[in-house]
Amino acid sequence: MYPVILSGGSGTRLWPLSRKLYPKQFLPLHSDNTLFQETLLRLEPLDLQAPIVICNEEHRFIAAENMRGIGVKPNRIFLEPVGRNTAPAIAVAALEALRQDEEAILLVLPADHVIEDKKAFAKSVKAAEKLARKGRIVTFGIKPTSAHTGFGYIETGKEISSDAYELVGFKEKPDAGTAEKFIKKGCYLWNSGMFCFRARTYLEELEKHHSDIISCAKASTKGAQEDLDFVRLSEESFKKCEDISIDYAVMEHTQLGAVVALDAGWSDVGSWDSLWDVRKKDKNNNALTGDVIAKNTHNSLIQGENKLICALGMDDVIIVDTKDALLVAHKNHVQDIKHIVDELKKSARKEIMHHRTVYRPWGHYDCIDVGERDQVKRITVKPGSKLSLQKHFHRSEHWVVVKGTAVVTRGEEALTLSENESVYLPVGTTHALENPGKIPLELIEVQTGSYLGEDDIVRFEDLYGRA
């Protein structure tokens, strides 16, 4: 069985903690590991093939680093040039798995879910695998704990085996009254977005109802290019794929559908109140993270990053502080955060795209201060990593090493700098930075010039294929 990890996301529902270039699956929201890492780790007891990962091209280095951090070597990492929803992405994974094994079974999992009970999850996966080997297209339905209006629902039919049922149909996110009716009937489960089926069966069903997706997926893989640890799908071909989910493309049409009921402490962590649901709480039912003092405050989630947060006389609120943005919301209104995100998009605000700390394949930088003609960054380079050989046309840079050792290329010179040593790089100077040591290299970079944008860069050599 081949795990297929769907790692898309636009980083909007948990803004300001998640951003477009750093969505929620790459955040440690429920443990010391990220949600992406937790998704992979819960597969260990199942003895599966190496995972096939489908992710946004902009997230490729973060995904690869997440896997390296827990010692997981992927089967393939496919890079989507554009988002086209789940049906085309799964088609690409199915074609690859079928190329490797004609009897391949896929276990399709979103990368951003929380599952508390790993044993119950493993038991349900094994039950789904048995059905998949008999030709079923299996989805996992979550046993509901409330009349939730934020999830789609699955209507189940007659029982096939223990906790496995015929699939009757899908229901869109209901209003409160309809959700209550679903719960009372007892034959409805939450739609988890997780699936299990033979790769061949999925492609055959997709061919019946959306053959154009098969054609586009085949063309995009045929025209794909290897790039380091990644496989870049053909942009021209993949763009032609219909933007459609597996639910609409296959599950609503197939006669092979089945549902395995999952009761394993599942959450899609799709909003701030759902994150509050799964986090540990104090005696006042508050989920507190960071440097927080809460007095006469109840049923709230308060998360700080780099400063003290004091809350007094607050009930049912969400307070999330990051280095560059602060969210204060009532829990009843967190589903409307999309309106805030829409405003940020209209204004082309950088806070929608990335944090003040920006991650790169070699490490990360924190933009400490920005002036009209100057900018200060704190740069951290991982051991053994190297920035590209590059130059700038509109800015000069001054680097001061504050921790570790730096090897600096400046024109024809090669300099080795230790703590409290610095180097000046005039406008137009070809330069590179490398960490030859075994500890992270940290330095302060002061930029001055008429234009300080990240696009003022020409790369000549790059270990990460960006030249």
C-alpha positions in Angstrom: 0.0 0.0 0.0 1.3 3.4 -1.0 0.6 6.4 1.2 -0.3 9.5 -0.9 0.2 12.7 1.1 -1.7 15.7 -0.2 0.1 18.8 1.0 -1.6 21.8 -0.6 -3.3 24.6 1.2 -3.4 28.4 0.9 -2.6 29.2 4.6 -5.8 31.3 5.2 -8.0 29.5 7.8 -5.4 29.7 10.6 -4.1 33.2 9.6 -1.9 34.9 11.0 -0.1 31.7 12.1 -0.4 30.1 8.7 0.5 31.9 5.5 0.4 31.2 1.8 4.0 30.3 1.7 3.9 28.5 5.1 0.5 26.8 5.5 -0.7 25.0 8.6 0.7 21.5 7.8 4.2 22.9 8.4 3.4 24.2 11.8 3.7 22.4 15.1 0.1 23.0 16.2 -0.5 19.9 18.3 2.9 18.5 19.3 6.6 19.3 18.8 6.2 17.9 15.3 4.4 19.6 12.5 1.1 18.3 11.2 2.9 17.1 8.1 5.4 15.1 10.2 2.6 13.7 12.4 0.8 12.5 9.3 3.9 10.5 8.3 4.7 9.2 11.8 1.3 7.7 12.3 1.9 5.5 9.3 5.0 3.7 10.9 3.0 0.8 12.5 1.4 0.0 9.1 4.5 -1.2 7.3 3.7 0.7 4.0 5.7 1.8 1.0 7.6 5.1 1.1 5.1 8.0 0.7 4.3 9.7 -2.5 4.0 13.4 -1.7 2.1 16.0 -3.8 2.9 19.6 -2.9 2.9 23.1 -4.1 6.2 24.0 -5.8 6.6 26.9 -3.4 6.6 24.5 -0.4 9.1 22.0 -1.8 12.0 22.7 0.4 9.8 22.9 3.6 8.2 19.5 2.8 11.6 17.9 2.1 13.1 19.4 5.3 10.1 18.1 7.3 10.7 14.6 6.0 14.5 14.8 6.7 13.8 16.0 10.2 12.0 12.7 11.1 14.1 10.4 8.9 11.5 9.7 6.2 12.7 9.1 2.7 9.9 9.8 0.2 9.1 7.6 -2.8 8.5 10.7 -4.9 7.8 14.4 -4.3 5.6 15.7 -7.1 5.5 19.5 -7.5 2.2 21.1 -8.7 2.9 24.2 -10.8 -0.7 25.3 -10.0 -3.4 24.1 -7.7 -6.0 21.9 -9.3 -7.7 20.3 -6.3 -7.5 16.6 -5.3 -8.8 14.6 -8.3 -5.9 15.5 -10.6 -3.3 15.3 -7.8 -4.4 11.7 -6.9 -4.4 10.8 -10.6 -0.7 11.7 -10.8 0.0 9.6 -7.7 -2.1 6.7 -9.0 -0.2 6.7 -12.4 3.1 6.7 -10.5 2.1 3.9 -8.1 0.7 1.8 -11.0 4.0 2.2 -12.9 5.8 0.7 -9.9 3.2 -2.0 -9.0 0.2 -3.1 -11.0 -1.6 -4.1 -7.8 -0.8 -0.9 -5.9 -3.3 0.3 -3.3 -3.3 4.0 -2.4 -4.0 5.4 1.1 -4.7 9.1 0.4 -4.3 11.4 3.3 -4.3 15.2 3.7 -1.1 16.4 5.4 -2.8 18.7 7.9 -5.1 16.6 10.1 -4.8 15.7 13.8 -5.6 12.1 14.8 -5.2 11.3 18.5 -5.7 7.5 18.5 -3.1 6.0 16.2 -4.1 2.4 17.0 -7.8 3.1 16.0 -6.5 4.8 12.9 -4.3 1.8 11.9 -7.3 -0.6 12.6 -9.5 1.4 10.2 -6.8 1.6 7.6 -6.5 -2.2 7.6 -10.3 -2.5 7.3 -10.2 -0.1 4.3 -7.4 -2.0 2.7 -9.4 -5.3 2.7 -12.3 -3.5 1.0 -10.0 -1.9 -1.5 -8.5 -5.3 -2.5 -12.0 -6.4 -3.3 -12.4 -3.5 -5.7 -14.1 -0.9 -3.5 -13.3 2.8 -3.4 -13.2 3.5 0.3 -13.6 6.8 2.1 -13.2 7.3 5.8 -16.1 8.9 7.7 -15.6 10.4 11.1 -18.1 9.5 13.8 -19.6 12.9 14.6 -19.4 14.3 18.1 -21.6 17.3 17.4 -23.9 18.8 14.8 -21.0 20.6 13.2 -21.7 22.9 10.3 -18.1 23.3 9.2 -17.8 19.7 7.7 -19.4 17.9 4.8 -21.4 14.8 5.6 -21.5 11.2 4.2 -24.7 9.3 4.3 -24.2 5.6 4.9 -26.3 2.6 3.9 -26.3 -1.0 4.9 -23.4 -2.5 6.9 -20.8 -4.4 4.8 -18.7 -5.4 7.8 -17.8 -4.1 11.2 -17.7 -0.3 11.0 -17.9 -0.4 7.1 -20.9 0.6 5.1 -22.3 1.2 1.7 -21.8 4.8 0.5 -25.2 6.4 -0.2 -24.1 10.0 -0.9 -22.3 13.2 0.1 -23.9 16.3 1.6 -22.5 19.8 1.5 -21.7 21.7 4.7 -25.2 22.0 6.3 -26.9 24.7 8.3 -27.4 24.1 12.0 -30.9 22.7 11.6 -29.9 20.3 8.9 -26.8 19.2 10.9 -29.1 18.4 13.9 -31.3 16.2 11.7 -28.2 14.3 10.4 -27.1 13.6 13.9 -30.5 12.4 15.0 -30.8 10.0 12.0 -27.5 8.3 13.0 -26.5 7.3 9.5 -24.3 10.3 8.8 -20.6 10.7 9.3 -18.3 13.7 8.8 -16.4 13.7 5.5 -12.7 13.3 6.4 -11.1 13.7 2.9 -9.2 10.4 3.4 -9.4 7.5 0.9 -8.2 4.0 0.2 -8.4 2.2 -3.2 -6.5 0.4 -5.9 -4.7 2.8 -8.1 -6.1 1.0 -11.2 -9.7 1.2 -9.9 -9.5 4.9 -9.2 -8.1 5.6 -12.7 -10.8 3.4 -14.3 -13.6 5.3 -12.5 -12.0 8.6 -13.3 -11.8 7.6 -16.9 -15.6 6.9 -16.9 -16.5 10.3 -15.6 -13.6 12.7 -16.2 -11.4 11.2 -18.9 -9.9 14.6 -19.6 -8.2 14.6 -16.1 -6.5 11.3 -17.0 -5.2 12.7 -20.2 -3.8 15.8 -18.5 -2.3 13.8 -15.7 -0.6 11.5 -18.1 0.7 14.4 -20.1 2.0 16.3 -17.1 3.9 13.2 -15.8 5.3 12.4 -19.2 6.6 16.0 -19.5 7.8 16.1 -15.9 11.4 17.0 -15.1 13.6 15.7 -12.3 14.9 18.5 -10.0 17.0 17.4 -7.1 14.7 15.4 -4.8 11.6 16.6 -6.7 9.6 15.8 -9.9 8.3 19.0 -11.5 5.0 18.3 -13.4 4.6 19.9 -16.8 3.1 23.2 -16.2 1.6 23.4 -19.7 -0.2 20.1 -19.3 -1.2 20.3 -15.6 -2.8 23.8 -16.1 -5.2 22.1 -18.5 -6.5 19.8 -15.7 -10.0 20.6 -14.4 -10.0 22.1 -10.9 -12.1 19.5 -9.1 -12.1 17.4 -6.0 -12.2 13.6 -5.8 -15.7 13.9 -4.2 -17.2 15.5 -7.3 -15.0 13.7 -9.9 -15.4 10.2 -8.6 -17.1 9.6 -5.3 -20.5 11.1 -6.2 -20.7 8.9 -9.4 -19.1 5.6 -8.5 -21.0 2.4 -7.8 -18.0 1.0 -5.9 -18.1 3.4 -2.9 -17.8 2.3 0.7 -17.3 4.0 4.0 -15.2 3.0 7.0 -16.3 4.7 10.2 -13.3 6.2 12.0 -13.4 7.1 15.7 -9.8 8.2 16.5 -9.9 11.7 17.8 -9.8 13.3 14.4 -9.7 17.0 13.6 -9.0 18.8 10.3 -7.8 21.8 12.4 -9.7 23.9 10.0 -10.3 26.9 12.2 -9.1 28.5 15.4 -12.0 27.1 17.5 -11.2 23.5 16.2 -7.6 24.0 17.3 -8.8 25.1 20.7 -10.9 21.9 20.8 -7.8 19.6 20.4 -5.3 21.5 22.6 -4.7 20.9 26.3 -6.5 23.4 28.5 -6.0 24.8 32.0 -8.6 24.9 34.8 -10.4 27.8 33.2 -10.7 25.9 29.9 -8.1 28.1 28.2 -5.5 26.8 25.7 -2.5 29.0 26.3 0.8 29.0 24.3 3.8 31.2 24.9 4.3 33.9 27.5 0.7 34.5 28.6 -0.9 35.7 31.8 -4.7 35.2 31.8 -6.9 36.5 34.7 -10.7 36.0 34.9 -10.5 34.6 31.4 -12.3 31.5 30.2 -12.8 29.2 27.2 -10.2 31.0 25.1 -7.2 30.3 22.9 -4.3 32.7 23.4 -1.0 32.1 21.5 2.0 34.4 21.7 5.3 34.2 19.8 7.7 36.8 21.0 6.1 39.0 23.6 4.1 38.9 26.8 0.3 38.7 26.3 -1.9 39.7 29.2 -5.7 38.9 29.0 -8.1 40.2 31.6 -11.9 39.5 31.8 -12.1 37.7 28.4 -14.4 34.8 27.5 -14.6 32.8 24.3 -11.9 34.7 22.4 -9.0 33.9 20.1 -5.9 35.9 20.5 -2.9 35.0 18.2 0.2 37.2 18.1 3.0 36.8 15.6 6.0 39.0 14.9 4.1 41.0 12.3 0.4 40.5 12.9 -2.1 40.2 15.7 -5.5 38.5 15.6 -8.3 39.2 18.2 -11.6 37.4 17.5 -14.6 36.0 19.2 -14.8 32.2 18.8 -18.2 32.5 17.2 -16.7 34.5 14.3 -13.5 32.6 13.5 -15.1 31.0 10.4 -15.3 34.6 9.0 -11.5 35.0 9.0 -11.7 34.6 5.3 -13.0 38.2 5.1 -9.9 39.5 6.8 -7.8 37.5 4.4 -9.7 38.9 1.4 -9.0 42.4 2.7 -5.3 41.6 2.9 -5.3 40.2 -0.6 -7.0 43.3 -2.0 -4.4 45.5 -0.4 -1.6 43.2 -1.6 -0.3 42.9 2.0 2.8 40.8 2.5 1.3 39.4 5.7 -0.9 37.2 3.5 2.2 35.6 1.9 4.8 34.9 4.6 5.9 35.6 8.1 8.5 38.1 9.1 10.7 35.0 9.3 11.1 33.6 5.8 12.3 30.0 5.2 14.8 29.0 2.5 16.4 25.6 1.7 19.6 26.8 3.4 18.0 28.1 6.6 15.9 31.2 7.2 16.0 35.0 7.8 14.1 37.3 10.0 13.5 40.8 8.7 14.1 42.8 11.9 13.7 46.4 10.6 12.9 48.1 7.3 13.5 51.8 6.5 13.1 53.8 3.3 16.7 52.9 2.1 17.8 50.3 4.6 16.9 46.9 5.9 18.2 44.7 8.7 17.9 40.9 8.7 19.1 38.2 11.1 20.2 35.3 8.9 20.6 31.7 10.0 22.4 29.2 7.8 22.2 25.4 8.5 25.5 23.5 9.0 26.9 22.5 5.6 24.5 24.8 3.7 25.4 27.4 1.2 23.6 30.4 -0.3 23.8 30.9 -4.1 26.6 32.8 -5.8 24.8 36.0 -6.6 24.9 39.8 -7.0 22.6 42.8 -6.6 22.2 45.8 -8.7 20.6 48.2 -6.3 21.9 47.4 -2.8 25.1 46.9 -0.8 25.3 44.6 2.2 27.3 44.5 5.4 27.5 41.1 7.2 28.4 40.7 10.9 28.9 37.2 12.2 27.3 36.7 15.7 27.5 32.9 15.9 29.5 30.2 14.2 31.9 30.4 11.2 31.2 31.8 7.8 33.1 31.3 4.5 32.4 34.3 2.3 33.1 34.6 -1.4 33.6 38.3 -2.4 34.5 38.6 -6.0 37.8 36.7 -6.4 38.4 36.6 -2.6 37.6 33.8 -0.2 37.2 35.0 3.4 36.7 33.0 6.6 34.9 35.0 9.4 34.4 34.1 13.0 32.1 35.7 15.7 32.3 39.5 15.8 34.0 39.8 12.4 32.3 41.4 9.4 32.5 42.0 5.6 31.3 44.7 3.3 29.8 43.8 -0.1 29.4 46.8 -2.4 26.7 47.1 -5.1 27.3 44.7 -8.0 29.8 42.5 -6.1 29.5 38.8 -6.9 29.2 37.0 -3.5 28.2 33.8 -1.7 27.9 32.6 1.9 28.6 29.2 3.3 28.4 27.5 6.7 31.3 25.0 6.9 30.7 24.3 10.6 28.6 21.9 12.7 26.5 24.5 14.4 24.1 27.0 12.8 25.7 30.2 11.4 24.0 33.4 12.5 24.8 36.8 11.2 23.3 40.3 11.0 22.8 41.7 7.5 22.4 45.4 6.9 21.2 46.3 3.4 21.4 49.9 2.0 20.3 51.1 -1.4 17.6 52.5 -3.6 15.7 49.2 -3.9 15.7 46.4 -1.3 13.2 43.8 -2.9 14.0 40.1 -2.9 13.8 40.2 -6.7 17.0 42.3 -7.0 19.1 39.2 -7.3 21.0 37.4 -10.1 22.1 33.9 -9.3 25.1 32.3 -11.1 25.4 29.1 -9.1 22.9 27.4 -6.8 22.8 24.1 -5.0 19.0 24.1 -5.0 18.4 24.5 -8.7 17.4 28.2 -8.6 20.1 29.7 -10.8 
